Amino acid sequence: MTCPMASVAQYLSEHGPSRSSRIVEAFVASGLSAEAARQRVSRAKPPVRSFPVPLLPKREAFLYLEKDRNGERFWQNFLRDLRETNSITAAAIDGVIARGGIIPVEQFAVVSGATVRPKTGQVPADTVARRLIKSDFLKEFHDPEYGRCFHTAPSLAMGTPAAMRARDITERVLLDGLREWCRKIGLASYNAIRIRGDEDLKPIGPFAFDLAGPSYLLPLQGSASKPGFVVADVFAEGILTVHEIQFFIRKARVLKASFKDIGILSIIVAEGFTGEAMTAGHAAGVMLATPKDLFGRRVGEAIASLCEVLKNAAKYASSSPERLTMLLNNLFDIEGRNKNLRGILFEMVAGYLARRTAMTMDMGVTAKDPSTGKTADIDVQTITNQNAIVTAIECKGKEPGGALSLAEVEEWLAKIPTFRAHYAQHGYLREAEQRFEIWTSGSIAPDALAKLKEEQVRRVKAKIDWKDGDAVLALARAGKEKALADALNQHFFRHPLAEVAKQFEADEAAGKVQSWMAPTKSKPPEFKGPAIEVVSLDDELDAAE
């Protein structure tokens, strides 16, 4: 500003949309008195507009020119001004941006930094969400798999539903590994650590987290052996900035003030952090970690690769067997009880093997019956030359020694009418021969196999088929995919647990052991190992409070 006579419109044209106090400061710096500057701003007329939703403290105005509304400068400057006030809305927006700008609605409670339980002086998460939706910082949409979701204004982040799904899956794998890490080093009570996706994951104090568990480590314990807590939020990819970790710092500080007699260890995990973020996080007393820090370089790189691969699973499954083999060999090192990883990787293996006899292969196709509105996911879809045959493959990755159950077969069969209705109205597949298959990395339970055979005979127009683990492994070997076959063999079939299960089945068939389900008068042998305490997260939280 060089002239005290400059108008508000001139300032906005040069500097872009701004909060009113910033404009007043600029006018004062150019020579106007504070009172004159405030009056000039308050009397501004069109094309100057004031944003109608009061997001700034004390209902301060955010001013902009009509032509700039919803432009990139509008949203970037608005977020800048919200950050300067340490607004909860800014922390929430940045939290969503940290997840790629697109999240399922239930994750907003975690990344917003707002409360999910009432607390004096704190704005609850649902109120923050309503304000951001009303102001168009957030838009709500429906995803076939996740239901209600949010995405930010496009100029703030350009996330896609495919990227959101890839992130969520990778983060669940990462959380499962983090839980196992906490268990192995005794950071929290072994049986009481809960992660995203667990039905009994509860807030700690007023806040929601991706991981939470009570801890009896001395530095965290309170008086009368009250447990402290370990809490964590995770991010699959991206270098988080100082703005993008503010939601987490906010939660950590409020928790520290709320639980004065116990300790809270707050951990945020991401692919990386900027130097400024590291400084701010350490100053706030939170732990910043990367997958490489927790699990080593090899596994950390595999986690980052998984997210990238899942964004375009069909592409990588078709053309990158080396990447697929790397994921198989490295990621099972961190797998715990979560079945996400095994199912995901088996789908990619199935897609890679199925593409041999097809012209095109796709993964994660959503089928919709136009007459009923029902939807169902097709894990792997292949199409032969000239669209002659379309095959929809259901994939069931199993734990070592696991078996495809009758319930899973019946669930798959119930989806087939939706698949058929989808293809019947499809532009270039309505005339194709339709085939439906179910593949598993395990065996097939006898009653499930009987059902499959019965349905195969009955279904003439919509043919069905199946492959068990042995058939999938044979398919890999037939294509001379030695590295992939070896990885499959190691992680799905020849795992020690699988060998034990097969030996038990053989012994039982030979009459060497009695079935677990058979009635017996003899007592089972007494367990002599150490007792494992089962701890309830709710009980520990009640005790702490």
N, C-alpha and C positions, 0 to 999 in steps of 0.2 A: 504494500500500500504506500503510495507516494503523495496522495492528495486527500485531505480530510473531507473533501466533498464527494468522495466515491460512494456509490449507492450499494445497497445490499445485493441487488441484481448483478452489478459489476463484480462484486467480490465473489459471488457464487459462480459466475461465468468463468472467472479466472481460477478459483480454487476448488470448485465443485461443492456439492452439498455439505453443510456443516451445522453443528449445534450452535445455538444463538450466542452462547458465551464466547465461543471461539471468534465469532465475527465481531462481537463487542471489543474483545481484546485487540483485534487487528485495527479497529477504528481508533481506539485509544492510542495505540502505538503510532498511528499516523497523525495524531494531533488533536483529535476530538476529546472533549471531556467525557468522563464515564457516563454521566447522565445523558448527554447528547447522543452518545453512541447507543445507549440502551433505547432511547426514544426512536432513533433512526431504524433500529432493528425491529422494534415493536410496530412501527407504522409501515413496514414494507408491504407492497401491494403486488398483485399478479403482474408478471409471470412468476413471482416468488410465492411458494407454497409452504405451508407448515404441515409436517407429517401428523396425521390425525390420531395415531395410537401413541399414548404417552409411555415410552420406554425409558427415557432418560430420567434421572432423579429429579425430584421437585417439579416434575411436569415441564421440564425445560423443553423448548421447541427445537426441532430439527428442521432446518430450512433447505429448500432446494428449488431449482427452476423446473417448470413444467416439462421441459424437453428432456431433463435428466432423470425423470422418474423411472425407476426399475432398470436404469442403465448400470454398467459395471461400476462407475464412479460413485453412484448413489449407494450401492450396497457396501462397497469397500469403505467409503467414508463414514457411513452410519456405524459399521462395526468398529472402525477405529475410534469413534467418539464414545461408543458404549464401553469399549475396553478402558478408556481413560477414566471412567467413573467406577471401575471395578464392579461393573454391573453383573448380576447373576445371569442376565440374558446374554451378555457377551460370553461368559464362561460356558453357557449351554450351547450357543452357536458354535464356538470353537471346539467344544467336545464332539459335536456332530461332525464338524469338518475333520477332526482327527480320525474319524471312522469313514473317511471318504465322502462325507456329505450326504450319506444315505444310510438309514438304519431302520430296523424293525421298531415299532412304537415302544415295545417293552424295554428296549435298551436306552431309551431317553432318560429314564430314571437314574441310570448309572452314569452316563456321560454328561448330564446337565449340571451336576454339582449341586442340584436342588434336593430338598428333603422329600422323603416319601412317608415319613411319620411326622406328626405335628411338632414343631419346635418354635418357641417364641423368637420373634425377630427374623425368622427364615421364611422365604417364599417357597411354597410347595411346588414340586415338579409339574403337577398337572396345571397349575396356574401359569407357570412359565411357558409351558407348551401352548396353552390357549393364547397367550399374548403374542408368541412368535408366529403362530398360525394366523392370527388376526392381522399382524403386520406384514405378512407374506415373507418373513424370513424363512419360515418353514412351510412346506406344502405337504399335504397328506395324500397318499395314493394306496392302492390295494395291490399286493403282490400275491400271485396264486399260491405260493408256498408259505410265505410269512404272514399273510394277512395285512393288517394296517401297518403302514410304513411312513416315515418322514424323509423328505429330501430338502436340502437348503436351496436358496436362490441360486440359479445356475452360475452366476458370476463368482460365487463364493467357493463352490466345489462342484465338480461334474461327475458325481458317482452314478453308477448304473446298477440295476437290479442284479445283473450277473456278478458284478464286483462285490455287491453287498453279500450275496450268498457265498462267494468265495472267501470273503473276509470272515464271515460268521463261522463257517466250517473250520477254517484254519485256526481261528481264535479258540474254538472249542477243543481242538487238538492240543493247542498250546496250553490251555487251562488244565487239561487232563494231565499233561506233563508237569505243569507247575504244582498241581496237587500232589503228584507222586514225589516231586522234589521236596515239598514241605513235609511229607510223611517220612521220607527216608532220613532227613536230617533232624527229625523231631521238632520241627518248628511249630507245629500245631497238633492238637489231639487227632490221632490217626483216623478214627472213624467219624469224626465230626466236621471234617472239611467239606464244604459244599461249593459247587461251581455252577456257572450259567447252565441252565437246562435241568438242574436238579429241582424237583418240585418243592423241596423243603429248604431251599436257599432263602434265608431271611435277611432283612436289613440289619445292619449293625448300628445301634443308636438310630439316628434319623435317616441314614443313608443306605442306598443299595450299592452293591459291589458285584463284580464278576466272580470273586472268590472270597470266602469268609470262613474262619475257623477259630475256635478258642485255643489259647496257648497257655501252658503252665511253665514256660521258661521264666526263670527268676526275674530278669529285667522287666518282664511284662506282667508278672503276677501282682495282685494287690494284696491288701490285708485279708486275713482269714482264708488264704489260698484262693482268693477270687481269681479267675483266669483273665488274662489279657486277651487280645485278639490279633490275628493276622488277617489283613484285608488286601485285595489286589484287583486291579483292572488291567486288561491286556488289549494290545493293538497288533494286528497281524502284520501290517506293513506301513512304511512311511517313517520319516524322521520328524518326530514331534517337536514343535516350537514351544517357546515359553508361554505363548497364548494358549496352546492346545493342551497344556497340562494344568492350567489354572483351575479347572473344575475339580481336579484331584487334590490339589493343594488346599482348595477351599474345604473339601470334605475332611482332609486330614487335620486341619486346624480346628474345625468345629468339634470333631471327635475328641481331640486332645483337651479342649475346654469342657466337653461334656462328661468325659470319664476321667475325673481328676485323680482317682486312686488306683487306676490300672493303666497299663501301657498298651498302645495300639501300634503295631508295625504295619505301615502302609507301603505297598509295593506297586509300582506301575511298570509294566513290561511293554516294550515296543521295539521295533527294528532298530531304532536309534533315536538320539536326542541331540538337538543343537547345543552348542556351548552355553548359550544363555539359559536354555531350559535346564541343563545340568546344574548350573549355578543356583537357579531359583529353587529347583527341587531339593538340592542339598541344604540350602538355607532354610527350607521349610521342614526339614527333617524326614523327608520321604526317601524311600529306596527306589532308584531308577535302575532297571536291569534290561538286558536284551536276551533273546533266546540263546545267543552264543555265550553270554555270561553264565547262563543257567545250565545249559546242556552241552556246551562245547561247540567249536566252530562247525564241525561236520553236520551235526543235527540242526544247529541254528540256520545254516544255509539251506538245509532241506525244508525247514519250515517256511522260509521266505520263498523258496521255489514252489512249494505247494500252493500258496496263495496265487502266484502268477499262473501256474498251470490250471488251477480250477476256474480262472476267468475265461479260459477257452479250452475246456477239457477235451473236446472232440479233436481240436487241432493237435494238441500235444499227444493224445492217445493214438492218433493216426500216424504221426510223423516223428515221434521222439521216444523210441523204446529205451534209449539210454537214460533219459530223464525219468521215465517211469521206473526203471530198475533202480536208479539212485534213490528215488523216494521210498521204494519198498525196502531197500537195504538200510536206510538211515532212520526213517521216521518210526519204525517199530521199536526203536530203542527207548522212546519216551511214552509209548502207549500204555495207558493204565486200564481202568475198567470201561472206559468210554469206547463205544463201538463205532463212532463216527469215522475214524481213520480207516479201519479195516474195510468198511463198506464202500467208502470213497475210492480207495485204491483198487478194490476188486472191480468196481464199475469201470475204471480206466483200463484195467487189464482186459476185461470183457470187450470193451470198445475197440481196443487195439487188435484183439484176435478176430473179432467179428468183421472188421473192415476188409479182411482178405478177400472175401467173396462178394464184396459190394462195390458199387460205384461211389456211393457217398455214405458217410456215417455221421450221425449227430448224437449228442448226449443231452440229457435234461430237457427233453421235449415235453411241453405241456399239451395234453390232449383234452379237448372239450366237446361234450355232447351238446349241440345247439338246442336240442329240444328240452333237455332237463337242466342245463347249466352246470352239470357235474363236470369236474376236472380230475385228471389223473396224470401223474408224471410217468413218462417213458424214459427209463434209465438210458438205454441204448437203442437207437433206431438205425437200421441199415436199409438201403434201397439199391436194387440191382439195376443192370443196364436197361435203359428205356423204361424205367419205372415199372418193370414187370412184377417185381415182388418187393413188398415192404415187410420188414420184420421188426417187431417191437420186443425188446429183451428186458426182462426184469432181473435185477442182480441182487443176490443175497450173500454178502461177504460174512463169513462165519468165524468165530473163534476156533482155534485148533481143536479138532475133535467134535465140533458142533454139527448139527444136523438141521436140514430144512424141515420145518414142522408142517403138519396138516393145516393148522391155522394160517400159516403164511401162504400155503398153496391156495387155500380157499379165498384169502384176501386178494391174491393176484387174479384168480379166476373172476372175482367180482368186478375187477377193473376192465376186463376185456370188452363188455358192452360199450363202455365209454370210449375205448380205443377204436372200436369198429365204427361207432357213430362219428367220431372225429375224422376217420379216413373216408367215410361215405360222403362227407361234404367237402373234402379236401380238393383243391383245384386240380392237381395232377396225379393224385394217388387214388382217386375214387374208383378207377378201373383196375388198380393193381391187385394182385393176389396178396391176401393178408395172412401173415404168420405171427404166432405169439410163442415166445420161449421164456423159460425161467432158468437162470444159471445160478449155481451156488458153489462156493469154495469148499463146502462141507459135504457130508453124505446126505441122503434123503431118508427120512424116517419111513418105516414100512407102511404105515397108514397113509402118509403123504404120497408115497410112490404108487400105492394102490389107487388113490384118487386120481392121480395124473394119468395112469393107464386107462382108467374108466372113462375119463373125460376125453382122452385122445381118440378113443373109439367113437364116442358120441359126437364129437365136433368135426363135421365134415367141411363146412364152408370156412370156418376159422380154425385152421390147423394149429395144434399146440405141440410143443416139444420141450425137452429139458436137458440140462447137462449138470452132472454132479462134479465134485472137485476132481475126481480122477479123469473125467472126460475133458475138463478144462485144461488140466495139466497135459493130457495127451495131445490136445489141440496145439498147445504151445510147443511141444516137442516135435510135432509133425511139421511145423513151420521152421524148424531148426533155430528156434529162438532160445538158445542155450542159456544166456544170461537171465532172460526173463523167466524161463522154466526153473532155473536154479533158485531164483528169488522167490517164486511162487512156492516151490517145494520147501524152502527153508521157513517161510513166514506163515504159510497157510496149511501145509500138509505134514511136514516132517518135524514140526515143533514138538518138543518133549511131551507137552500135554496131549497132543494128537496121538502120539505113539502109545501113551498110557491108556487113552480111551480105546484105541484099536485093540490093544492087548487084553483089556478088560472084557470087551465084547467077545473076543475069541475064547477067552477062558470061560466066560459065562455060557457061551454056546456049547463048549465041551463039557460043561457040568463041573468045572473045577472050582467055581465060586457060586455062591447063592445070590440070586437077584436081590437088589436093594428093596424091591417092592414086594418080594415074596414074604408071606408070614413066617415068623420064626420064633421059637421059644427062648433061644439063646440071647444073652445080652451083648451089645456091641462092646468092643474093648474100650476101657476107660482112657480118655485123652490125658496124656501126661505132660503136654507142652505148657508153656507159660500162658496164663490167662490174659486175654486182650480186653481191655475196658471199652465198653460201648458207651459213647458220650453223645448226648443230645445237644445240638447247637442252641436250641431254645432254652434248655435247662441252664446252660452256661451263661447265656445272655441275661436270663432272669437273675441269676446269681450276681452277675457283674453290676446290674442296675440296682 
